[in-house]
Every structure is written in structure tokens, then in C-alpha cells.
Amino acid sequence: MAKILAVSGVFIKCKDPEGYRKWWSDHMGAELTDWGTLEYLPDGKGRSMFAPFKVDSDYFKGSDERFMVNLRVDDVATLIEKARKGGAKIIGDIEDTEYGIFGWFIDPEGIKIELWQEN
């Protein structure tokens, strides 16, 4: 059965991503990855991350919000279809990459949701 396994990440647009990352590292003790994300392994399965992006990033395309939520799931294709049937606006095609399978949609509140299925 297709289901959400965890909130995997919160991505936020900011004016100074480098400065924002540094603030979290210097003041909150967050460890930066080579990608520039702040990641955690709370359950030992997959990553949880907080990732700043440039304000003009088109990774959030389709939504006017300053943030996007990434959900770790077990079946991207089925959940994208469920979202479509529920009236969500599907963004682009499902992508199978070296990092996993990804799909995107805009939820009823206008928030971009990224689904991620680990390889």
C-alpha cells in the first residue's frame, strides 16, 4: 500500500542561503553536508533535512510559497495518482534519478509537495 513514511525535508527560499546555513551551524550546532543542507538521521532510515534555497530558485516552480515540503514515501507513482484524483495540480513528470524517484504536486493550499522514494 502506498504511504508516506516520514517528513524528509523542509526547503525554504531565503535572501542569503549561505548566511542562513552558517547561522544554523554556528548558533544551533547543525551540521552542514557537502550539498549545503542541514541533515539529520533521527530514525536511521533516510534523511531529514532543512535546506535553504535562493529566493529566485525555480525548484519551487508552481507555488508562490517560500517553502516546500519533501515527504519520504514508498510508492511515488501511486501517491502522485492519488494526489491527481484528489484535485492536486501535478508538476512535471516523475523522475527516476541516482538519488531516488521524485514526483511533485501542488496541494489544495498551494504548497508544493515533493515525494521522494529511496532507491
Backbone bond lengths (Angstrom), bond angles and torsions (degrees), N, CA, C in turn:
res aa  C-N    CA-C-N  psi(-1)  N-CA   C-N-CA  omega(-1)  CA-C   N-CA-C  phi
1 M - - - 1.456 - - 1.522 109.02 -
2 A 1.291 117.14 129.85 1.467 121.66 179.60 1.521 109.51 -68.58
3 K 1.355 115.46 130.75 1.459 118.22 179.63 1.524 110.51 -154.04
4 I 1.321 114.39 161.75 1.458 121.89 173.92 1.517 107.17 -81.18
5 L 1.341 116.26 133.11 1.455 121.51 -179.55 1.524 112.45 -98.53
6 A 1.325 117.29 -32.65 1.466 120.40 -177.92 1.512 110.23 -171.86
7 V 1.333 115.93 158.24 1.456 120.03 165.74 1.515 104.13 -76.26
8 S 1.298 116.34 118.31 1.458 121.00 -174.35 1.516 112.28 -95.94
9 G 1.321 117.55 -26.98 1.449 118.00 -179.48 1.509 113.13 -169.31
10 V 1.300 114.60 155.05 1.455 122.81 171.84 1.518 105.51 -123.04
11 F 1.309 116.69 122.93 1.453 122.75 -178.43 1.525 107.21 -111.14
12 I 1.314 116.43 133.02 1.452 120.05 -174.72 1.529 110.70 -132.90
13 K 1.331 115.97 136.52 1.465 120.83 175.40 1.524 108.35 -79.89
14 C 1.329 116.71 137.16 1.456 119.89 177.17 1.524 110.93 -147.14
15 K 1.331 115.22 157.74 1.459 121.61 -176.04 1.523 112.08 -66.71
16 D 1.330 117.59 -33.11 1.460 122.18 -176.08 1.533 109.04 -136.80
17 P 1.344 117.90 79.22 1.466 119.61 -177.32 1.527 113.73 -55.30
18 E 1.327 117.64 -40.26 1.473 119.86 -179.63 1.524 111.05 -63.91
19 G 1.325 116.40 -45.94 1.463 120.68 178.66 1.514 111.97 -63.29
20 Y 1.331 115.93 -38.42 1.460 121.34 179.56 1.534 110.25 -65.54
21 R 1.337 115.69 -45.01 1.472 119.60 176.84 1.522 110.16 -59.16
22 K 1.337 116.46 -45.26 1.460 121.67 -178.80 1.527 110.71 -61.33
23 W 1.332 117.02 -41.41 1.453 120.22 178.84 1.527 110.32 -59.02
24 W 1.334 115.95 -47.96 1.465 119.52 179.95 1.524 111.09 -63.60
25 S 1.296 118.10 -37.44 1.458 122.23 178.78 1.530 110.94 -69.30
26 D 1.334 116.57 -50.34 1.465 121.15 -176.14 1.521 113.60 -69.43
27 H 1.316 116.97 -41.06 1.462 120.31 -170.91 1.521 114.69 -101.50
28 M 1.331 116.70 -22.79 1.463 119.02 -177.28 1.523 112.61 -115.33
29 G 1.335 116.32 -1.81 1.459 120.10 177.20 1.518 114.64 73.55
30 A 1.327 117.19 16.49 1.469 120.61 -179.93 1.520 109.32 -71.79
31 E 1.313 116.74 140.40 1.457 121.50 179.04 1.524 109.52 -93.03
32 L 1.333 115.46 129.48 1.460 121.14 179.74 1.523 110.01 -87.18
33 T 1.329 116.22 141.83 1.453 121.35 174.39 1.520 109.57 -92.27
34 D 1.305 116.74 173.23 1.465 121.13 175.62 1.526 111.35 -61.47
35 W 1.321 117.73 -24.90 1.468 122.60 180.00 1.519 111.61 -80.57
36 G 1.342 117.12 -11.66 1.454 120.43 -176.70 1.508 113.02 87.56
37 T 1.327 116.70 16.31 1.462 120.45 176.65 1.515 109.43 -99.93
38 L 1.311 116.26 162.51 1.449 123.37 174.57 1.530 104.81 -106.22
39 E 1.311 117.87 108.94 1.464 120.22 -172.51 1.517 112.39 -117.95
40 Y 1.310 114.58 154.67 1.455 122.86 -177.47 1.522 108.87 -138.12
41 L 1.306 117.81 151.15 1.459 123.03 175.07 1.522 108.44 -119.46
42 P 1.348 117.42 71.29 1.461 119.88 -173.95 1.522 114.43 -66.26
43 D 1.333 117.50 -32.71 1.455 119.46 -176.92 1.523 112.37 -118.02
44 G 1.328 116.64 4.26 1.447 120.17 -178.57 1.516 113.72 76.12
45 K 1.336 117.76 1.87 1.466 122.48 -179.99 1.516 108.33 -123.49
46 G 1.289 116.78 112.04 1.455 118.86 178.79 1.513 111.61 71.31
47 R 1.294 115.08 178.27 1.458 121.30 -177.13 1.518 111.34 -110.86
48 S 1.301 114.82 152.62 1.452 122.00 165.85 1.511 104.68 -117.86
49 M 1.312 117.00 130.99 1.459 118.43 -176.16 1.514 112.16 -138.30
50 F 1.312 113.87 157.02 1.454 124.38 173.44 1.514 104.40 -125.24
51 A 1.319 118.38 115.96 1.456 120.72 -169.96 1.525 112.55 -130.59
52 P 1.331 117.13 114.88 1.454 120.23 175.06 1.530 111.98 -78.58
53 F 1.323 116.26 141.31 1.463 124.13 177.39 1.523 108.57 -124.95
54 K 1.320 117.55 158.43 1.459 121.53 175.22 1.525 109.62 -63.30
55 V 1.326 115.77 148.51 1.461 121.76 -179.27 1.516 111.75 -55.27
56 D 1.335 117.31 -36.07 1.464 120.17 -176.72 1.533 113.28 -92.68
57 S 1.328 117.65 14.49 1.464 120.99 178.83 1.522 110.57 -60.41
58 D 1.321 116.75 135.02 1.466 119.24 176.77 1.528 111.54 -92.12
59 Y 1.331 117.35 7.30 1.466 120.74 177.26 1.533 110.78 -65.45
60 F 1.340 117.10 -21.18 1.462 122.46 -179.97 1.526 111.13 -95.39
61 K 1.332 116.68 7.65 1.465 122.32 -175.32 1.526 111.02 -49.24
62 G 1.309 114.37 134.62 1.461 120.94 -179.18 1.522 111.83 106.95
63 S 1.327 116.42 -15.75 1.463 121.15 179.69 1.520 108.94 -131.01
64 D 1.318 116.46 146.46 1.462 121.69 176.75 1.530 111.62 -93.24
65 E 1.319 117.17 -1.55 1.457 121.16 -178.78 1.526 111.34 -72.47
66 R 1.321 117.10 157.59 1.469 122.73 178.84 1.524 111.70 -86.89
67 F 1.318 117.64 -1.13 1.457 119.43 -178.77 1.515 110.70 -137.35
68 M 1.313 115.04 162.60 1.461 123.06 176.45 1.525 106.51 -140.78
69 V 1.310 116.82 146.67 1.453 121.36 179.21 1.523 109.34 -109.69
70 N 1.330 116.02 133.37 1.460 122.70 176.50 1.523 107.40 -106.09
71 L 1.321 116.49 128.37 1.461 121.94 179.02 1.519 109.83 -115.73
72 R 1.322 116.64 129.98 1.467 121.27 173.94 1.521 106.74 -81.00
73 V 1.338 116.42 127.57 1.464 122.20 -175.27 1.523 110.07 -132.22
74 D 1.323 115.81 170.21 1.466 119.22 178.86 1.522 113.63 -103.28
75 D 1.360 117.97 -6.61 1.463 120.52 -178.62 1.533 109.53 -159.18
76 V 1.319 116.55 87.87 1.465 121.32 -177.29 1.524 111.49 -57.43
77 A 1.317 117.29 -49.31 1.471 120.89 -174.28 1.528 111.95 -57.95
78 T 1.317 117.11 -45.69 1.466 120.34 -178.86 1.519 110.97 -66.72
79 L 1.330 117.02 -41.30 1.462 119.38 -179.09 1.527 112.09 -70.94
80 I 1.322 118.24 -33.13 1.468 120.41 174.48 1.526 109.11 -63.09
81 E 1.318 116.81 -42.50 1.467 120.17 179.06 1.526 110.96 -64.97
82 K 1.326 117.66 -39.64 1.473 120.70 176.88 1.529 110.16 -63.12
83 A 1.337 116.63 -41.40 1.464 120.19 178.36 1.526 110.32 -62.52
84 R 1.337 115.97 -43.53 1.470 120.83 178.97 1.536 110.20 -59.10
85 K 1.323 116.58 -47.51 1.464 120.53 -179.88 1.524 111.83 -64.21
86 G 1.332 116.30 -25.94 1.458 120.82 178.13 1.515 113.80 -85.14
87 G 1.326 116.85 3.30 1.456 120.87 176.26 1.519 115.00 96.54
88 A 1.345 117.91 3.96 1.466 120.21 178.43 1.522 110.20 -69.66
89 K 1.322 115.54 150.48 1.459 121.47 175.27 1.523 106.93 -88.51
90 I 1.324 117.06 117.83 1.460 121.90 -179.73 1.529 108.15 -81.24
91 I 1.331 116.30 135.37 1.456 122.76 -178.74 1.529 108.64 -109.33
92 G 1.306 116.97 116.86 1.465 121.84 176.90 1.519 113.36 65.54
93 D 1.323 113.86 -165.11 1.464 121.55 -179.83 1.518 110.11 -105.15
94 I 1.310 116.05 159.30 1.458 120.73 172.73 1.524 107.66 -65.26
95 E 1.342 116.17 134.81 1.457 121.11 -178.58 1.527 110.34 -118.02
96 D 1.327 115.57 130.25 1.463 122.35 176.12 1.526 106.44 -103.13
97 T 1.335 116.97 109.58 1.459 122.38 -174.83 1.522 110.28 -119.93
98 E 1.320 115.78 177.52 1.459 120.00 177.41 1.531 111.51 -66.33
99 Y 1.343 117.96 -18.80 1.459 122.25 -179.48 1.526 112.83 -93.99
100 G 1.316 116.54 -8.38 1.450 120.90 -178.73 1.519 111.10 135.88
101 I 1.306 115.49 -171.27 1.463 122.99 -179.48 1.529 107.34 -101.62
102 F 1.334 116.37 133.16 1.453 122.07 -177.10 1.521 111.06 -125.88
103 G 1.322 115.96 146.26 1.456 123.43 172.34 1.520 108.23 -147.10
104 W 1.341 116.74 153.57 1.459 121.07 -175.02 1.522 111.00 -135.54
105 F 1.339 114.56 147.83 1.461 120.44 172.35 1.519 109.79 -153.92
106 I 1.340 114.70 163.06 1.460 122.18 174.81 1.525 106.67 -102.06
107 D 1.330 116.50 123.49 1.464 120.43 -177.84 1.530 110.82 -78.81
108 P 1.340 118.19 175.44 1.471 120.44 -177.01 1.530 114.82 -59.86
109 E 1.331 118.52 -19.26 1.465 121.75 178.50 1.529 112.39 -94.54
110 G 1.343 117.63 3.30 1.454 121.16 178.17 1.522 114.54 86.97
111 I 1.322 117.32 11.71 1.457 121.76 -179.34 1.518 109.79 -92.42
112 K 1.334 116.09 132.85 1.460 120.07 178.05 1.528 108.84 -77.34
113 I 1.309 115.24 130.36 1.455 122.92 179.04 1.528 108.16 -116.10
114 E 1.316 115.54 130.78 1.460 121.61 176.09 1.522 107.46 -109.62
115 L 1.330 116.44 125.39 1.455 121.45 175.33 1.521 108.25 -99.04
116 W 1.327 116.59 135.39 1.463 122.09 -177.70 1.524 109.47 -131.10
117 Q 1.316 114.73 123.80 1.467 122.20 177.05 1.520 107.12 -113.61
118 E 1.330 117.03 115.84 1.453 120.45 -179.34 1.525 111.18 -64.10
119 N 1.344 115.77 147.69 1.471 120.93 174.98 1.524 109.28 -75.35
